[in-house]
Amino acid sequence: MEKYCFGIDVGGTTVKCGLFTVAGDVLDKWEIETSTENNGERILPDIAKAIEDKLTEKNIAKDAVVGVGIGVPGPVNENGEVPCAVNLHWGFKPIEKELKEMTGLNVKAGNDANVAALGELWKGGGAGCHNMIMVTLGTGVGGGIIVNDKVIAGAHGAGGEIGHAHVDDSITFPCNCGAYGCLEQIASATGIARIAREALAATDAPSIMRKEENVTAKTVFDAVKENDVIAIQVAERFGSCLGKALASFAVVADPEIIVIGGGVSKAGPVLLDYIIPTYKRYAFSGCKDTKFELAKLGNDAGIFGAAKLVL
């Protein structure tokens, strides 16, 4: 009998859902709205209903389903409980227990960034590897560290929060986490755009970025491809900071591969041109030859990784 599993990726506005074979083939994927009103009380019941409806639609018996994996935007402890998930308006939530009671299926939960990393390891940029660091460069900087195929969540569910590693003493305004000089303040899409605006304001030198009313990370890397001097300076600061940080992380986790994902990674291979030289300069000798790849699953990494949680 064919066996199946579900991968669920809970975001602040939508819940992405996937039905998979245990071999990792996607049979169907769809989205439902994330109902955050009334402290998100409808989120898990809505997910349970989506699963039940899909089983009925596909005529799949529950005993053919090995489980449901679910990624959520917040720390998840070893008991499958979330102390708090701000974007979902959740306080303490025993996700695994509640969703299992609602569906009658085995449930495993994890932090969304860690789960996305697991997806990239299984079927994306890290496929074929067992030890990986993933960095997600978006509005913030997320990450996931995987050692011997296991996500390192740590004692408080904060393992892989690499965006909040301290990297710069010169930053005088706080990160969203409350600390100063976090990697996220430089290497995120928000950070890259801020550094670009500061660089443009500090000089009258010509730059094609000045044509843009709203300078973004995409603006910067598009300009880099046109050999724009100021954009290159911004990219160098970004790459230097991220490369050094990854060299430090690598000496702790010793990955086979480092995968770069998130919206900023859409800039393509040029991104790696600014990260890898600094990484190699500062990496320990045993880690210097670590491979780099861009993420391949895009927004589907979360559902792939969630499915892998139950396999």
C-alpha positions as CSV (number, residue, x, y, z in Angstrom):
1,M,0.0,0.0,0.0
2,E,1.3,3.5,-0.9
3,K,2.1,5.6,2.1
4,Y,1.6,9.4,2.3
5,C,2.4,12.3,4.5
6,F,1.5,16.0,4.8
7,G,3.8,19.0,5.1
8,I,2.3,22.2,6.6
9,D,4.1,25.5,6.6
10,V,2.3,28.1,8.8
11,G,2.9,31.7,7.9
12,G,1.4,35.0,9.2
13,T,-1.0,35.4,6.3
14,T,-1.3,31.9,4.6
15,V,-0.8,28.3,5.5
16,K,1.0,26.3,2.7
17,C,0.0,22.7,2.6
18,G,1.5,19.7,0.7
19,L,0.5,16.1,0.2
20,F,3.5,13.9,-0.4
21,T,4.5,10.3,-1.0
22,V,7.0,9.1,1.5
23,A,9.6,9.2,-1.3
24,G,9.2,13.0,-1.4
25,D,7.0,13.3,-4.5
26,V,4.5,16.1,-4.3
27,L,1.0,14.9,-5.1
28,D,-0.8,18.2,-4.4
29,K,-0.1,21.6,-2.8
30,W,-2.5,24.3,-1.8
31,E,-2.9,27.2,0.6
32,I,-5.5,28.3,3.1
33,E,-5.8,31.6,5.0
34,T,-4.1,32.0,8.4
35,S,-6.9,33.0,10.7
36,T,-5.0,35.0,13.4
37,E,-8.1,36.6,15.0
38,N,-9.1,35.6,18.6
39,N,-5.5,34.6,19.3
40,G,-5.2,32.3,16.3
41,E,-7.7,29.9,17.8
42,R,-8.9,28.7,14.3
43,I,-5.4,28.0,12.8
44,L,-5.1,24.4,13.9
45,P,-8.8,23.5,13.4
46,D,-8.6,25.0,9.9
47,I,-5.4,22.9,9.1
48,A,-7.1,19.7,10.5
49,K,-10.1,20.4,8.2
50,A,-7.8,21.0,5.2
51,I,-6.1,17.6,5.8
52,E,-9.5,15.8,6.3
53,D,-10.9,17.4,3.1
54,K,-7.8,16.4,1.1
55,L,-7.9,12.8,2.3
56,T,-11.6,12.6,1.2
57,E,-10.8,14.2,-2.1
58,K,-8.0,11.8,-2.9
59,N,-9.7,8.8,-1.3
60,I,-6.8,8.1,1.0
61,A,-7.4,6.2,4.2
62,K,-5.9,7.5,7.4
63,D,-3.9,4.3,8.0
64,A,-2.0,5.1,4.8
65,V,-0.8,8.4,6.2
66,V,2.5,8.2,8.3
67,G,2.0,11.6,9.7
68,V,1.7,15.4,9.5
69,G,4.7,17.7,9.8
70,I,4.2,21.3,10.6
71,G,6.5,24.3,10.7
72,V,5.6,27.4,12.6
73,P,7.2,30.9,13.0
74,G,8.5,30.6,16.6
75,P,10.6,28.4,18.8
76,V,9.3,24.8,19.2
77,N,10.5,22.6,22.1
78,E,11.2,18.9,22.1
79,N,7.7,18.2,23.2
80,G,6.2,19.9,20.2
81,E,5.1,23.0,22.1
82,V,5.4,26.6,21.2
83,P,6.0,29.0,24.1
84,C,5.0,31.9,22.0
85,A,4.4,32.7,18.3
86,V,3.9,36.5,18.0
87,N,2.9,36.5,14.3
88,L,0.2,34.0,14.9
89,H,-1.0,35.7,18.1
90,W,-0.3,32.5,20.0
91,G,0.9,32.2,23.6
92,F,1.8,28.7,24.8
93,K,0.5,26.1,22.3
94,P,1.0,22.3,22.5
95,I,0.8,22.0,18.7
96,E,1.6,18.3,18.3
97,K,-0.9,17.3,21.0
98,E,-3.7,19.4,19.7
99,L,-3.3,18.6,16.0
100,K,-3.0,14.9,16.8
101,E,-6.2,15.0,18.7
102,M,-8.0,16.9,15.9
103,T,-6.7,14.6,13.0
104,G,-6.0,11.2,14.7
105,L,-2.6,11.3,12.9
106,N,1.0,11.4,14.1
107,V,2.2,15.0,14.2
108,K,5.7,16.5,14.5
109,A,6.3,20.3,14.8
110,G,9.4,22.4,14.2
111,N,10.5,26.0,13.8
112,D,9.8,27.3,10.3
113,A,13.3,28.3,9.4
114,N,14.7,25.0,10.7
115,V,12.1,23.1,8.8
116,A,12.9,25.0,5.6
117,A,16.5,24.0,6.0
118,L,15.5,20.4,6.4
119,G,13.5,20.7,3.1
120,E,16.6,22.0,1.3
121,L,18.7,19.2,2.7
122,W,16.2,16.6,1.6
123,K,15.2,17.8,-1.9
124,G,16.9,21.1,-2.6
125,G,20.3,22.8,-2.6
126,G,21.7,20.4,0.0
127,A,20.3,17.2,-1.5
128,G,22.7,14.3,-0.9
129,C,24.4,15.9,2.1
130,H,23.9,15.1,5.8
131,N,25.5,18.2,7.4
132,M,24.4,21.7,6.3
133,I,24.0,25.3,7.4
134,M,21.2,27.2,5.7
135,V,20.9,31.0,5.7
136,T,17.7,32.6,4.7
137,L,18.2,36.2,3.6
138,G,14.8,38.0,3.5
139,T,13.3,40.8,5.5
140,G,15.3,39.3,8.4
141,V,18.0,36.7,8.5
142,G,16.9,33.2,9.5
143,G,18.8,29.9,9.4
144,G,18.9,26.3,10.2
145,I,21.8,24.0,11.2
146,I,21.6,20.3,10.4
147,V,24.1,17.8,11.8
148,N,23.9,14.1,10.7
149,D,20.4,14.8,9.2
150,K,19.1,16.3,12.5
151,V,18.0,19.9,13.0
152,I,19.8,21.5,15.9
153,A,17.1,23.3,17.7
154,G,18.9,23.5,21.0
155,A,17.7,23.8,24.6
156,H,15.5,26.8,24.0
157,G,14.5,26.3,20.4
158,A,16.9,29.0,19.4
159,G,19.5,26.9,17.5
160,G,20.0,28.3,14.1
161,E,19.0,31.9,14.9
162,I,22.1,33.0,13.1
163,G,20.6,36.4,12.1
164,H,21.2,37.5,15.7
165,A,24.8,36.7,16.0
166,H,26.8,39.9,16.8
167,V,28.9,41.0,13.9
168,D,29.3,44.8,14.1
169,D,30.2,47.1,17.0
170,S,29.5,50.3,15.0
171,I,25.7,50.0,14.7
172,T,24.1,52.3,17.2
173,F,20.4,51.4,16.7
174,P,18.8,48.2,17.9
175,C,17.9,45.2,15.9
176,N,14.2,43.9,16.2
177,C,15.5,41.5,18.8
178,G,16.7,44.4,21.0
179,A,20.4,43.8,20.6
180,Y,22.8,45.9,18.6
181,G,25.0,44.9,15.6
182,C,23.2,41.7,14.6
183,L,24.0,40.0,11.3
184,E,20.4,40.6,10.3
185,Q,21.0,44.4,10.4
186,I,23.5,44.1,7.6
187,A,22.8,40.9,5.6
188,S,19.0,41.0,5.4
189,A,17.2,42.7,2.5
190,T,16.3,45.5,4.9
191,G,19.9,45.9,6.0
192,I,21.3,45.9,2.5
193,A,18.9,48.6,1.4
194,R,19.7,50.7,4.5
195,I,23.5,50.4,3.8
196,A,22.9,51.4,0.2
197,R,20.9,54.5,1.1
198,E,23.6,55.5,3.6
199,A,26.3,55.0,0.9
200,L,24.4,57.1,-1.6
201,A,23.8,59.9,0.9
202,A,27.5,60.0,1.9
203,T,28.8,60.9,-1.6
204,D,27.8,62.7,-4.8
205,A,29.4,60.0,-6.9
206,P,27.2,58.8,-9.8
207,S,25.3,55.6,-9.4
208,I,22.5,54.0,-11.4
209,M,20.8,53.3,-8.0
210,R,20.0,57.0,-7.8
211,K,17.3,56.4,-10.5
212,E,15.3,54.3,-8.1
213,E,12.9,56.0,-5.7
214,N,12.9,53.0,-3.4
215,V,16.3,51.3,-3.2
216,T,16.1,47.6,-2.4
217,A,18.5,44.7,-2.1
218,K,17.4,43.8,-5.7
219,T,18.4,47.4,-6.8
220,V,21.8,46.9,-5.3
221,F,22.6,43.5,-6.9
222,D,21.2,44.6,-10.3
223,A,23.6,47.6,-10.1
224,V,26.5,45.3,-9.1
225,K,25.9,43.4,-12.3
226,E,26.3,46.7,-14.1
227,N,29.6,47.4,-12.3
228,D,28.2,50.2,-10.3
229,V,30.9,51.4,-7.9
230,I,28.7,52.3,-4.9
231,A,26.7,49.1,-5.3
232,I,29.9,47.0,-5.3
233,Q,30.9,48.7,-2.1
234,V,27.6,47.8,-0.5
235,A,27.9,44.2,-1.8
236,E,31.5,44.0,-0.4
237,R,30.3,45.0,3.1
238,F,27.4,42.5,2.9
239,G,29.7,39.7,1.7
240,S,32.5,40.5,4.2
241,C,30.1,40.4,7.1
242,L,28.2,37.3,6.1
243,G,31.4,35.5,5.0
244,K,33.1,36.1,8.4
245,A,30.0,35.0,10.3
246,L,29.6,31.8,8.3
247,A,33.3,31.0,8.9
248,S,32.6,31.2,12.6
249,F,29.5,29.0,12.3
250,A,31.3,26.5,10.2
251,V,34.0,25.8,12.8
252,V,31.2,24.9,15.2
253,A,28.9,22.8,12.9
254,D,31.4,21.7,10.2
255,P,28.9,21.5,7.4
256,E,29.4,19.8,4.1
257,I,27.5,22.6,2.4
258,I,26.2,26.0,3.1
259,V,22.9,26.9,1.3
260,I,21.8,30.5,0.8
261,G,18.1,31.1,0.4
262,G,15.4,33.8,0.9
263,G,14.4,36.6,-1.4
264,V,17.9,38.1,-1.6
265,S,19.2,34.8,-3.0
266,K,17.3,35.6,-6.2
267,A,20.2,37.8,-7.2
268,G,21.8,34.6,-8.3
269,P,25.4,33.4,-8.3
270,V,26.8,37.0,-8.0
271,L,25.8,36.8,-4.4
272,L,28.2,34.0,-3.7
273,D,31.0,36.0,-5.5
274,Y,30.9,38.4,-2.5
275,I,30.5,35.8,0.3
276,I,32.9,33.0,-0.6
277,P,36.2,34.9,-0.8
278,T,35.8,36.3,2.8
279,Y,34.6,32.9,4.0
280,K,37.7,31.2,2.7
281,R,39.9,33.9,4.2
282,Y,38.6,33.4,7.7
283,A,37.5,29.7,7.7
284,F,39.5,27.1,9.7
285,S,41.6,25.0,7.4
286,G,39.3,21.9,7.8
287,C,36.3,24.0,6.7
288,K,37.8,26.1,3.8
289,D,36.5,23.8,1.1
290,T,32.9,23.7,2.2
291,K,30.6,23.9,-0.8
292,F,28.2,26.8,-1.3
293,E,24.8,26.5,-3.1
294,L,21.8,28.7,-3.7
295,A,18.5,27.3,-2.4
296,K,16.4,25.5,-4.9
297,L,13.0,25.0,-3.4
298,G,11.9,28.6,-3.0
299,N,8.7,29.0,-1.1
300,D,8.1,25.2,-1.1
301,A,11.1,24.5,1.2
302,G,8.8,24.7,4.3
303,I,6.3,22.1,3.1
304,F,9.1,19.7,2.0
305,G,10.9,20.0,5.3
306,A,7.7,19.7,7.3
307,A,6.9,16.4,5.5
308,K,10.4,15.2,6.2
309,L,9.8,15.7,10.0
310,V,7.6,12.6,10.1
311,L,9.7,10.3,7.9
